[in-house]
């Protein structure tokens, strides 16, 4: 499902309700970092 991608690093596209546009966030296994603003 994730070609050319590390098993520990997954890229997920999340919809931002504040901006109203799809934002690409990096989700790391065991560590979740979310940028606010």
C-alpha positions in Angstrom: 0.0 0.0 0.0 2.9 2.3 0.7 5.5 1.9 -2.1 8.9 3.5 -1.8 8.1 4.4 1.9 9.7 3.5 5.2 7.6 1.1 7.4 8.3 3.5 10.3 7.3 6.6 8.4 3.9 7.1 7.0 2.5 10.1 5.1 -1.1 10.8 5.7 -3.2 13.6 4.2 -5.5 15.2 6.7 -8.2 17.8 6.0 -7.6 21.0 7.9 -10.9 22.5 9.2 -9.2 25.8 10.0 -7.8 26.5 6.5 -10.3 24.3 4.7 -7.6 22.7 2.6 -5.9 19.3 2.7 -2.7 19.3 4.7 0.0 16.7 4.4 1.2 15.6 7.8 4.0 13.1 8.7 3.0 10.4 11.1 5.9 8.6 12.7 5.3 5.2 14.3 5.4 5.6 18.1 5.7 9.3 17.8 3.0 11.7 16.6 3.9 15.3 15.9 1.2 17.8 15.0 1.9 21.4 14.0 -0.6 24.0 15.2 -0.5 27.1 13.0 
